[in-house]
């Protein structure tokens, strides 16, 4: 008694029509008929009668019906469970991340993950937190790294991971903004800012931080990704609020810490609250936890970064 035979039996029992059942299963009618005949031969009983052009279940067919349903359901469940186990070796991870995270965090993290799960394929989507959360909510992503203080809305579960300090970046070849070791936000009121493009988290954070200090940033150059903003600041076209890690990695920038309480942004991992993680996504989350634990224990978190 093979699963294919039981599936053929159930299809005919449901449709009461051999041709329709064959179409439903994607097989030819002669092939379906052979499956039914083989099952009847094995059981030693006819399962269907063909009276007046209508197919009906015999007593034997009625008896077999609930057993066939249970068996096929169990086979389907077993295959699904096995697929879940194998998914980490042959699955697909759809990951989203903001541009500033892709170099220092995502690249080494994916290296570690794929070394442990070489058969998994990864699709990485780079975008701002807003578009990423939209795609996550729509089911187009499994996990997304986001930046900013996100509320757990839109059916998402948000796990804060790191706090990243912001500094005032200015051109290294120009006079420093202050002779002190830090600078207050009100002192930036008259400075021209290089703002990231619309849709970038750092743009919204820059504007909100300045407005919290009582002024709207004066725009010198408007638009560009984080790397473009840093390059424009290096050229002396304005200042910018940048993550300390990015500013520290560019010799052409001078990074001035903000006076207390300063400013920071939160790096978090978001997932759909009601949807269970795939095996591939669950394995990635475990790799992330181990990776951040190691970075913290070894003192290798980037400058301005603190674990939450």
Long-range contacts (C-beta under 8 A, 24 or more apart in sequence): 1-39, 1-42, 1-43, 1-71, 3-71, 3-72, 3-75, 4-35, 5-35, 5-36, 5-38, 5-39, 5-42, 6-39, 6-68, 6-71, 6-72, 7-72, 8-32, 8-35, 8-36, 8-39, 9-35, 9-36, 9-39, 9-47, 9-61, 9-64, 9-68, 10-65, 10-68, 10-69, 10-72, 12-36, 12-48, 12-55, 13-57, 13-61, 13-65, 13-68, 16-54, 16-55, 16-56, 17-55, 18-55, 84-279, 85-279, 87-278, 87-279, 87-280, 88-117, 88-120, 88-279, 88-280, 88-283, 89-117, 89-119, 89-120, 90-119, 90-120, 91-117, 91-119, 91-120, 91-121, 91-278, 91-279, 91-280, 92-120, 92-121, 92-122, 92-123, 92-280, 93-120, 93-121, 93-122, 93-123, 93-142, 93-143, 93-278, 93-280, 93-281, 93-284, 94-122, 94-123, 94-125, 94-140, 94-141, 94-142, 94-143, 95-122, 95-123, 95-124, 95-125, 95-141, 95-142, 95-143, 95-144, 95-145, 95-284, 96-124, 96-125, 96-126, 96-127, 96-132, 96-135, 96-136, 96-141, 96-143, 96-144, 96-145, 97-124, 97-125, 97-126, 97-132, 97-144, 97-145, 98-126, 98-127, 98-128, 98-129, 98-132, 98-145, 98-146, 98-147, 98-201, 99-126, 99-200, 99-225, 99-226, 99-227, 100-147, 100-202, 100-226, 100-243, 100-246, 101-145, 101-147, 101-267, 102-126, 104-245, 104-302, 105-145, 105-267, 106-145, 108-291, 109-287, 109-288, 109-291, 112-287, 112-290, 112-291, 113-283, 113-284, 113-287, 116-283, 116-287, 117-280, 117-283, 120-280, 120-283, 127-199, 128-199, 128-200, 128-201, 129-201, 130-199, 130-201, 131-199, 132-270, 133-270, 136-270, 136-271, 136-272, 137-272, 139-272, 139-275, 142-271, 142-277, 142-278, 142-280, 142-281, 142-284, 143-269, 143-270, 143-271, 143-277, 143-281, 143-284, 143-285, 144-269, 144-270, 144-271, 145-267, 145-268, 145-269, 145-270, 146-201, 146-267, 146-268, 146-269, 146-270, 147-201, 147-202, 147-205, 147-265, 147-266, 147-267, 147-268, 148-201, 148-204, 148-205, 148-265, 148-266, 149-265, 149-266, 150-266, 150-268, 150-270, 152-273, 155-272, 155-273, 155-274, 156-270, 156-271, 156-272, 156-273, 157-270, 157-271, 157-272, 157-273, 158-268, 158-269, 158-270, 159-268, 159-269, 159-270, 159-271, 160-266, 160-267, 160-268, 160-308, 161-266, 161-267, 161-268, 161-269, 161-288, 161-292, 161-307, 161-308, 162-266, 162-267, 162-292, 162-301, 162-305, 162-306, 162-307, 162-308, 163-264, 163-265, 163-266, 163-267, 163-305, 163-306, 163-308, 164-243, 164-244, 164-245, 164-264, 164-265, 164-266, 164-267, 164-304, 164-305, 165-243, 165-244, 165-257, 165-262, 165-263, 165-264, 165-304, 165-305, 165-306, 166-205, 166-209, 166-241, 166-242, 166-243, 166-244, 166-258, 166-262, 166-263, 166-264, 166-265, 166-304, 167-241, 167-242, 167-243, 167-244, 167-247, 167-255, 167-256, 167-257, 167-258, 167-304, 168-239, 168-240, 168-241, 168-255, 168-256, 168-257, 168-258, 169-230, 169-233, 169-239, 169-240, 169-241, 169-242, 169-246, 169-247, 169-253, 169-254, 169-255, 169-256, 170-233, 170-239, 170-253, 170-254, 170-256, 171-233, 171-234, 171-235, 171-236, 171-252, 171-253, 171-254, 172-234, 172-251, 172-252, 172-253, 172-254, 173-236, 173-252, 174-236, 174-254, 176-254, 176-256, 177-239, 177-254, 177-256, 178-256, 181-257, 182-256, 182-257, 182-258, 182-259, 182-260, 183-256, 183-257, 183-258, 183-259, 184-213, 184-258, 184-259, 185-209, 185-210, 185-212, 185-213, 185-258, 185-259, 185-263, 186-213, 186-214, 186-215, 188-213, 188-217, 188-239, 189-215, 189-218, 190-218, 191-218, 191-238, 191-239, 192-218, 192-219, 192-220, 192-221, 192-237, 192-238, 192-239, 193-217, 193-218, 193-219, 193-220, 193-238, 193-239, 193-240, 193-241, 194-220, 194-221, 194-224, 194-229, 194-232, 194-233, 194-237, 194-238, 194-239, 194-240, 195-219, 195-221, 195-222, 195-223, 195-229, 195-240, 196-223, 196-224, 196-225, 196-226, 196-229, 197-222, 197-223, 197-224, 197-225, 198-223, 200-225, 200-226, 201-265, 202-226, 202-229, 202-241, 202-242, 202-243, 202-265, 205-241, 205-263, 205-265, 206-240, 206-241, 209-241, 209-263, 243-304, 244-302, 244-303, 244-304, 244-305, 245-302, 245-303, 245-304, 245-305, 248-302, 248-303, 248-304, 266-308
